[in-house]
Amino acid sequence: MATAFESAAPATPGGRVFPPGFLWGTATAAYQIEGAAAEDGRTPSIWDTYSRTPGKVHNGDTGDVATDHYHRWREDIAIMADLGVGAYRFSLSWSRLQPGGRGSATGAGLDFYRRLADALLEKGITPVATLYHWDLPQELEDAGGWPERETAARFADYATLAARALGDRVGTWITLNEPWCSAFLGYGSGVHAPGRTDPVDALRAAHHLNLGHGLATQALRAELPAGSRVSVTLNFHHTRALTDSPADRDAARRIDGLANRLFTGPLLHGSYPADTLADTAPLTDWSFVRDGDAAAIHQPLDFLGVNYYTPTLVAASGTAAPQGADGHRPSTHSAWPGAEDVAFHRAPGPTTAMGWAVDPSGLYDLLLRLRQDLPRLPLMITENGAAFDDYAGPDGAVHDPDRIAYLHGHLAAVHAAVEAGVDVRGYFLWSLLDNFEWGYGYSKRFGAVHVDYPTGRRTPKSSAHWYARIARTGTLPPEDTSGTA
């Protein structure tokens, strides 16, 4: 079936050529890959605690070792250099850099990230640091976590430490990764750490994450050299109504408000969406939002990080939907405060190993919407990728044609959006390595590089070789799932 973006920018015989300077990268997150959970002064994060709670993570898996990146980072950088990527987006472990979330930084934690950044620069790879990818120090959670205002202040202090330590090496910073997940999966449905299930706490957490972003942005800009770039990464739910009925369209509006506009409103426009405040009024009067918060949150950004995997399909209440059809692990508690009656449906067509529909048109439509809403703000695809059931064959090779097909379709969507006038500056493949996939443990593989978990052996998959060719040439070839470079 043809999609809108396919007609917007037809491929030339030699493929789709991206603009000069387009940044090709890959991405990871600290708890998912580092391991060394109790080494060199690192203290537990909420994910250390959550993964040790029986029944929370598939197979009882933890990130204690993960892919052992803490000890094998040189090997991983060499892989990136072989792939020819121009940038690497990684996250800092808050409890490794600042154990307990308060006080001074540890020398060992600082040295690890300094060595990492230096080695990247030596290979010509731009380091992109994310301050927070969901691993709140457990001590801060014990003090109330993100539902408490104090956590936002602690986050700003942490941002100051990080900028002072790494600002001479790292020129691009992202404050938060996917605050929707932190707030609503962590404090609403409970399928992410810390596993709490209070809808009001989830809304409070969303606000204090927004506030933390604003305070951290101010802290970063106070410390970083001129020319440094600061952003935030949001996981947009490109929300579609199941039918054109008024009820289904209203369901899509409600979910769009909670998933997207609750963050883009204050972060990018300076206020919360009035309709979402009204939708959640039976739960809270939002009195935890204080005078001055809107100005603190609404900080200028150098670009907006966009994460996209699959569209979101919803219908009004009373329509049956499978458990977990919102794309996340099933729970008896909702991740959607004030919209608990909205039904989620899986979009038609092929799916990934996560059960997520493969639909690049959602990315194209999302990018055009963002251009309309934010005409002067550049965009960066900071995550896009797919999990499939990859395995090493008898010859040791890992062939993943389904991932190549997924990536090809989504890169074609990005190219079409650029041709339509959207200012997209780069693309980061999720993920460099197979890793600890949160509540799914090690059962889901997103990596372009296969990891044999018992030995830690890395094997670039066919998709890695395919992506390397694109990173080196800036050209998306005609559709081909062979993986040849």
C-alpha positions as CSV (number, residue, x, y, z in Angstrom):
1,M,0.0,0.0,0.0
2,A,1.4,3.4,-0.9
3,T,1.8,5.9,1.8
4,A,1.7,9.7,1.7
5,F,5.4,10.2,2.1
6,E,6.2,7.8,-0.8
7,S,4.5,10.1,-3.2
8,A,6.0,13.2,-1.6
9,A,9.6,12.2,-2.5
10,P,10.0,9.4,-5.1
11,A,13.4,7.7,-5.0
12,T,15.9,8.3,-7.8
13,P,17.6,5.4,-9.4
14,G,20.6,5.9,-7.2
15,G,18.6,6.3,-4.0
16,R,17.5,9.2,-1.8
17,V,20.3,11.7,-1.0
18,F,20.2,13.4,2.4
19,P,21.3,17.0,2.8
20,P,25.0,17.8,3.3
21,G,25.9,17.8,7.0
22,F,23.0,15.5,7.9
23,L,24.2,13.7,11.1
24,W,24.1,9.9,11.2
25,G,24.4,8.4,14.7
26,T,23.4,5.6,17.0
27,A,22.2,5.6,20.6
28,T,22.2,3.7,23.9
29,A,21.3,4.3,27.6
30,A,23.5,3.8,30.6
31,Y,21.5,1.2,32.6
32,Q,20.8,-0.8,29.5
33,I,24.4,-1.3,28.6
34,E,27.0,-0.3,31.2
35,G,26.8,-3.0,33.9
36,A,29.3,-2.5,36.7
37,A,26.3,-1.7,38.9
38,A,28.3,-1.5,42.1
39,E,31.7,-0.5,40.9
40,D,33.7,2.7,41.5
41,G,31.2,4.3,43.9
42,R,28.0,3.9,41.9
43,T,25.0,3.6,44.1
44,P,21.6,1.9,43.2
45,S,19.1,3.6,40.9
46,I,15.4,3.0,40.8
47,W,16.1,0.4,38.0
48,D,18.4,-1.6,40.2
49,T,15.7,-1.8,42.8
50,Y,12.9,-2.4,40.4
51,S,14.7,-5.2,38.5
52,R,15.3,-7.0,41.8
53,T,11.6,-6.9,42.7
54,P,10.2,-10.3,41.9
55,G,7.8,-10.3,39.0
56,K,8.7,-6.9,37.7
57,V,11.2,-7.8,34.9
58,H,11.1,-10.8,32.5
59,N,13.1,-13.8,33.8
60,G,14.3,-11.7,36.8
61,D,16.8,-10.0,34.6
62,T,18.8,-7.0,35.9
63,G,21.3,-4.6,34.5
64,D,24.1,-5.7,36.8
65,V,26.2,-6.7,33.9
66,A,24.1,-5.8,30.9
67,T,26.5,-5.7,27.9
68,D,29.4,-4.8,30.2
69,H,30.0,-1.5,28.3
70,Y,31.7,-0.1,31.3
71,H,34.6,-2.4,30.7
72,R,34.2,-2.9,26.9
73,W,33.7,0.7,25.8
74,R,36.8,0.7,23.7
75,E,35.5,-2.2,21.7
76,D,32.2,-0.5,21.3
77,I,33.7,2.7,20.0
78,A,35.8,0.7,17.6
79,I,32.6,-0.8,16.2
80,M,31.1,2.6,15.8
81,A,34.2,3.8,14.0
82,D,34.0,0.8,11.6
83,L,30.3,1.6,11.0
84,G,31.3,5.2,10.1
85,V,28.7,6.9,12.2
86,G,29.2,10.6,12.9
87,A,27.7,10.8,16.4
88,Y,26.9,8.6,19.5
89,R,24.1,9.5,21.8
90,F,24.7,8.0,25.3
91,S,23.3,8.7,28.7
92,L,25.1,9.5,31.9
93,S,24.3,7.3,34.9
94,W,23.2,9.8,37.6
95,S,24.1,7.5,40.4
96,R,27.5,6.8,38.9
97,L,28.3,10.4,38.4
98,Q,26.7,11.7,41.6
99,P,26.0,8.8,44.0
100,G,22.8,9.3,45.9
101,G,21.8,12.2,43.8
102,R,23.4,14.8,46.1
103,G,26.8,16.2,46.9
104,S,29.9,16.1,44.9
105,A,30.7,13.9,41.9
106,T,32.8,10.8,42.0
107,G,36.2,10.9,40.4
108,A,35.8,7.5,38.9
109,G,32.4,8.3,37.4
110,L,33.7,11.5,35.8
111,D,36.8,9.7,34.5
112,F,34.7,7.1,32.8
113,Y,32.7,9.6,30.8
114,R,35.7,11.7,30.1
115,R,37.6,8.8,28.6
116,L,34.5,7.8,26.6
117,A,34.1,11.3,25.2
118,D,37.8,11.7,24.4
119,A,37.9,8.3,22.6
120,L,34.9,9.2,20.6
121,L,36.4,12.5,19.5
122,E,39.6,10.8,18.6
123,K,37.6,8.6,16.2
124,G,35.8,11.6,14.7
125,I,32.5,10.7,16.4
126,T,30.5,13.5,18.0
127,P,29.5,12.7,21.6
128,V,25.9,13.6,22.5
129,A,25.1,13.3,26.2
130,T,21.7,12.6,27.7
131,L,21.5,13.6,31.4
132,Y,18.6,11.4,32.3
133,H,17.4,8.1,30.8
134,W,15.1,6.9,33.6
135,D,17.7,5.9,36.2
136,L,16.9,8.1,39.2
137,P,19.2,7.5,42.2
138,Q,17.2,5.4,44.7
139,E,17.9,7.8,47.5
140,L,15.9,10.5,45.7
141,E,13.1,8.1,45.0
142,D,13.1,7.3,48.8
143,A,12.6,11.0,49.4
144,G,9.6,11.1,47.1
145,G,10.9,10.8,43.6
146,W,9.7,12.9,40.6
147,P,6.3,13.6,42.2
148,E,8.2,15.9,44.6
149,R,9.4,19.3,43.6
150,E,12.8,18.8,45.3
151,T,13.8,16.3,42.7
152,A,13.8,18.9,40.0
153,A,16.2,21.0,42.0
154,R,18.5,18.0,42.5
155,F,18.4,17.4,38.8
156,A,19.6,21.0,38.1
157,D,22.5,20.5,40.5
158,Y,23.4,17.3,38.7
159,A,23.3,19.1,35.4
160,T,25.8,21.6,36.8
161,L,28.2,18.9,37.8
162,A,28.0,17.1,34.5
163,A,28.5,20.3,32.5
164,R,31.5,21.4,34.5
165,A,33.1,17.9,34.1
166,L,32.3,17.3,30.4
167,G,31.4,20.6,28.8
168,D,34.9,21.0,27.3
169,R,34.4,17.7,25.5
170,V,30.7,17.4,24.9
171,G,29.0,20.1,22.9
172,T,25.5,18.6,22.5
173,W,23.3,17.9,25.6
174,I,19.8,16.4,26.1
175,T,18.2,16.9,29.4
176,L,15.5,14.2,29.6
177,N,14.8,11.2,27.5
178,E,11.1,10.5,27.1
179,P,9.7,12.1,30.3
180,W,6.3,10.6,29.4
181,C,7.7,7.1,30.2
182,S,9.3,8.3,33.4
183,A,6.0,9.9,34.6
184,F,3.3,7.6,33.4
185,L,4.9,4.2,33.2
186,G,6.9,4.8,36.3
187,Y,4.2,6.3,38.5
188,G,1.0,5.5,36.7
189,S,0.9,2.0,35.3
190,G,3.9,0.8,37.3
191,V,5.5,-1.2,34.4
192,H,8.7,0.9,34.7
193,A,10.7,1.8,37.7
194,P,9.9,2.8,40.4
195,G,6.7,0.8,39.8
196,R,4.2,3.2,41.6
197,T,0.6,3.3,40.5
198,D,-1.0,6.6,41.5
199,P,-2.5,8.7,38.7
200,V,-2.0,12.0,40.6
201,D,1.6,11.2,41.4
202,A,2.0,10.5,37.6
203,L,0.7,14.0,36.8
204,R,2.9,15.5,39.5
205,A,5.9,13.7,38.2
206,A,5.2,15.0,34.6
207,H,5.2,18.6,35.9
208,H,8.4,18.1,37.9
209,L,10.1,16.5,35.0
210,N,9.2,19.5,32.9
211,L,10.4,21.8,35.7
212,G,13.6,19.7,36.0
213,H,14.2,20.1,32.3
214,G,13.9,23.9,32.5
215,L,16.1,24.2,35.6
216,A,18.7,21.9,34.1
217,T,18.7,23.8,30.8
218,Q,19.5,27.0,32.7
219,A,22.2,25.2,34.7
220,L,23.8,23.8,31.5
221,R,23.8,27.1,29.7
222,A,25.4,28.8,32.7
223,E,28.3,26.3,32.5
224,L,28.8,25.3,28.9
225,P,31.0,27.1,26.4
226,A,29.4,29.3,23.8
227,G,28.1,27.3,20.9
228,S,27.0,24.3,22.9
229,R,23.6,22.9,22.1
230,V,20.8,21.9,24.5
231,S,17.7,20.0,23.8
232,V,15.1,17.5,25.2
233,T,13.9,14.2,23.7
234,L,10.2,13.4,23.6
235,N,8.7,10.1,22.6
236,F,5.8,11.3,20.5
237,H,2.7,9.2,20.2
238,H,1.4,9.9,16.7
239,T,-2.2,9.4,17.7
240,R,-4.9,8.4,15.2
241,A,-8.6,7.7,15.8
242,L,-9.9,4.3,14.9
243,T,-12.9,5.9,13.1
244,D,-13.9,9.4,12.1
245,S,-16.7,9.4,14.7
246,P,-16.7,12.4,17.1
247,A,-16.2,10.1,20.1
248,D,-13.1,8.4,18.6
249,R,-11.7,11.8,17.5
250,D,-12.2,13.0,21.1
251,A,-10.4,9.9,22.4
252,A,-7.5,10.7,20.1
253,R,-7.5,14.3,21.4
254,R,-7.3,13.2,25.0
255,I,-4.4,10.8,24.4
256,D,-2.6,13.3,22.3
257,G,-2.9,15.8,25.2
258,L,-1.5,13.4,27.8
259,A,1.2,11.9,25.6
260,N,2.4,14.9,23.6
261,R,1.0,18.3,24.5
262,L,1.4,17.9,28.2
263,F,5.1,18.2,27.4
264,T,5.3,20.3,24.2
265,G,2.9,22.8,25.7
266,P,5.0,24.0,28.7
267,L,8.4,23.1,27.2
268,L,7.9,24.8,23.8
269,H,4.9,27.2,24.1
270,G,5.0,28.2,27.8
271,S,1.8,26.8,29.1
272,Y,-0.1,23.5,29.7
273,P,-2.9,22.7,27.3
274,A,-6.2,23.8,28.7
275,D,-8.2,20.8,27.5
276,T,-5.8,18.4,29.2
277,L,-6.0,20.3,32.5
278,A,-9.8,20.0,32.1
279,D,-9.6,16.3,31.3
280,T,-7.6,15.7,34.5
281,A,-9.5,18.1,36.7
282,P,-11.4,15.3,38.5
283,L,-8.0,14.0,39.7
284,T,-6.2,17.2,40.6
285,D,-6.4,20.9,40.6
286,W,-2.8,21.2,39.4
287,S,-2.0,23.4,42.5
288,F,1.5,21.9,42.5
289,V,2.2,24.2,39.5
290,R,3.6,27.3,41.1
291,D,4.0,30.9,39.9
292,G,7.1,31.2,37.9
293,D,7.2,27.5,36.8
294,A,6.0,28.2,33.3
295,A,8.8,30.7,32.7
296,A,11.4,28.3,34.2
297,I,10.2,25.4,32.0
298,H,9.9,27.4,28.8
299,Q,13.6,27.6,27.9
300,P,15.0,28.2,24.4
301,L,16.2,25.0,22.7
302,D,18.7,24.5,19.9
303,F,16.7,21.5,18.5
304,L,14.0,19.1,19.5
305,G,14.8,15.4,19.9
306,V,12.1,13.1,18.4
307,N,11.7,9.5,19.2
308,Y,9.3,7.4,17.1
309,Y,8.6,3.7,16.8
310,T,5.0,3.1,15.9
311,P,1.7,5.0,15.7
312,T,-1.0,5.0,18.4
313,L,-4.5,3.9,17.4
314,V,-7.4,4.7,19.8
315,A,-11.1,4.5,20.1
316,A,-13.7,5.8,22.6
317,S,-14.7,3.9,25.6
318,G,-16.7,0.7,25.3
319,T,-14.6,-0.6,22.4
320,A,-12.7,-3.8,23.3
321,A,-8.9,-3.7,23.1
322,P,-6.2,-6.3,23.9
323,Q,-4.1,-5.8,27.0
324,G,-1.0,-3.9,26.4
325,A,-2.2,-2.5,23.0
326,D,-1.0,0.9,23.9
327,G,2.5,-0.4,23.1
328,H,3.6,-1.1,26.7
329,R,3.6,-4.0,29.1
330,P,0.1,-4.9,30.5
331,S,-0.9,-3.6,33.9
332,T,-4.1,-3.4,35.9
333,H,-3.3,0.3,36.4
334,S,-3.6,2.8,33.6
335,A,-0.8,4.9,32.2
336,W,-3.4,7.5,31.1
337,P,-4.8,9.6,34.0
338,G,-8.2,10.9,33.2
339,A,-8.4,8.8,30.0
340,E,-8.6,5.3,31.5
341,D,-11.7,4.5,29.4
342,V,-9.9,5.1,26.1
343,A,-9.4,1.8,24.1
344,F,-6.1,1.2,22.3
345,H,-5.9,-0.9,19.1
346,R,-3.0,-2.4,17.2
347,A,-2.7,-0.8,13.8
348,P,-3.0,-3.3,10.9
349,G,0.0,-4.7,9.1
350,P,3.2,-6.3,10.1
351,T,4.6,-5.9,13.6
352,T,7.9,-6.1,15.4
353,A,8.8,-8.5,18.2
354,M,7.4,-5.9,20.6
355,G,4.0,-6.2,18.8
356,W,4.3,-2.7,17.5
357,A,2.9,-1.9,14.1
358,V,5.5,-1.1,11.4
359,D,4.1,2.2,9.9
360,P,6.6,4.7,8.6
361,S,3.8,7.0,7.5
362,G,3.3,7.9,11.2
363,L,6.8,9.3,11.3
364,Y,6.3,11.3,8.2
365,D,2.9,12.7,9.4
366,L,4.5,13.5,12.9
367,L,7.4,15.4,11.3
368,L,5.0,17.5,9.2
369,R,2.9,18.2,12.3
370,L,6.0,19.4,14.2
371,R,7.0,21.7,11.4
372,Q,3.6,23.3,11.5
373,D,3.6,23.6,15.3
374,L,7.3,24.6,15.6
375,P,8.3,26.1,12.3
376,R,11.6,27.6,13.5
377,L,12.9,24.7,15.7
378,P,15.2,22.1,14.0
379,L,14.4,18.5,14.7
380,M,16.6,15.5,15.3
381,I,15.5,11.9,15.2
382,T,17.1,10.8,18.4
383,E,15.6,7.2,18.4
384,N,14.1,5.0,15.8
385,G,14.5,1.3,15.4
386,A,12.9,-2.1,16.0
387,A,13.2,-5.3,17.9
388,F,13.2,-8.6,16.1
389,D,14.0,-12.2,17.1
390,D,17.6,-12.1,15.9
391,Y,19.9,-15.1,16.2
392,A,23.4,-16.1,15.1
393,G,23.4,-18.7,12.3
394,P,25.8,-21.7,12.0
395,D,28.4,-19.4,10.4
396,G,28.1,-16.9,13.3
397,A,26.5,-14.2,11.1
398,V,23.3,-12.5,12.2
399,H,21.0,-11.7,9.3
400,D,18.0,-9.3,10.1
401,P,16.3,-8.4,6.9
402,D,13.1,-7.3,8.8
403,R,15.1,-4.7,10.6
404,I,16.6,-3.4,7.4
405,A,13.1,-3.2,5.8
406,Y,11.9,-1.3,8.9
407,L,14.8,1.2,8.8
408,H,14.5,1.7,5.1
409,G,10.9,2.6,5.3
410,H,11.4,5.0,8.2
411,L,14.5,6.7,6.6
412,A,12.5,7.1,3.4
413,A,9.8,8.8,5.6
414,V,12.5,11.1,7.1
415,H,13.8,12.0,3.6
416,A,10.4,12.7,2.3
417,A,9.8,15.0,5.3
418,V,13.0,16.8,4.5
419,E,12.0,17.2,0.9
420,A,8.6,18.6,2.1
421,G,10.5,21.3,4.0
422,V,10.9,19.9,7.5
423,D,14.2,20.9,9.1
424,V,15.5,17.5,10.2
425,R,19.2,17.6,11.1
426,G,20.0,14.0,11.9
427,Y,19.0,10.4,12.7
428,F,20.1,8.2,15.6
429,L,19.5,4.5,15.2
430,W,18.2,2.7,18.3
431,S,20.2,0.9,19.3
432,L,23.9,0.3,18.8
433,L,23.8,-2.9,20.9
434,D,21.3,-5.5,22.0
435,N,20.8,-4.7,25.6
436,F,18.6,-4.8,28.8
437,E,15.2,-3.8,27.4
438,W,13.7,-2.6,30.7
439,G,10.7,-4.7,31.8
440,Y,11.4,-7.2,29.0
441,G,14.9,-8.0,30.3
442,Y,17.1,-9.5,27.7
443,S,14.2,-11.1,25.7
444,K,13.9,-8.3,23.1
445,R,16.8,-7.3,20.8
446,F,16.9,-3.8,19.3
447,G,20.6,-3.7,18.4
448,A,22.3,-3.3,15.1
449,V,25.0,-5.3,16.9
450,H,24.2,-8.7,18.3
451,V,25.4,-9.4,21.8
452,D,25.9,-12.9,23.1
453,Y,25.0,-12.2,26.7
454,P,26.9,-15.1,28.4
455,T,30.2,-14.1,26.7
456,G,29.6,-10.5,25.7
457,R,30.7,-11.2,22.2
458,R,29.6,-8.5,19.7
459,T,28.6,-9.4,16.1
460,P,27.4,-6.6,13.8
461,K,24.2,-7.7,12.1
462,S,23.4,-7.3,8.5
463,S,21.5,-4.1,9.4
464,A,24.7,-2.7,10.9
465,H,26.6,-3.2,7.6
466,W,23.6,-1.7,5.7
467,Y,23.4,1.3,8.0
468,A,27.2,1.8,7.7
469,R,26.8,2.3,3.9
470,I,24.2,5.0,4.5
471,A,26.2,6.7,7.2
472,R,29.3,6.8,4.9
473,T,27.4,8.0,1.8
474,G,24.5,10.0,3.1
475,T,22.3,8.1,0.6
476,L,19.4,5.8,1.3
477,P,19.7,3.1,-1.5
478,P,16.7,1.6,-3.3
479,E,15.0,-0.9,-1.1
480,D,17.3,-3.8,-0.4
481,T,17.3,-6.2,2.6
482,S,20.5,-8.0,1.7
483,G,22.6,-6.1,4.2
484,T,25.6,-5.8,1.9
485,A,27.8,-2.8,2.5
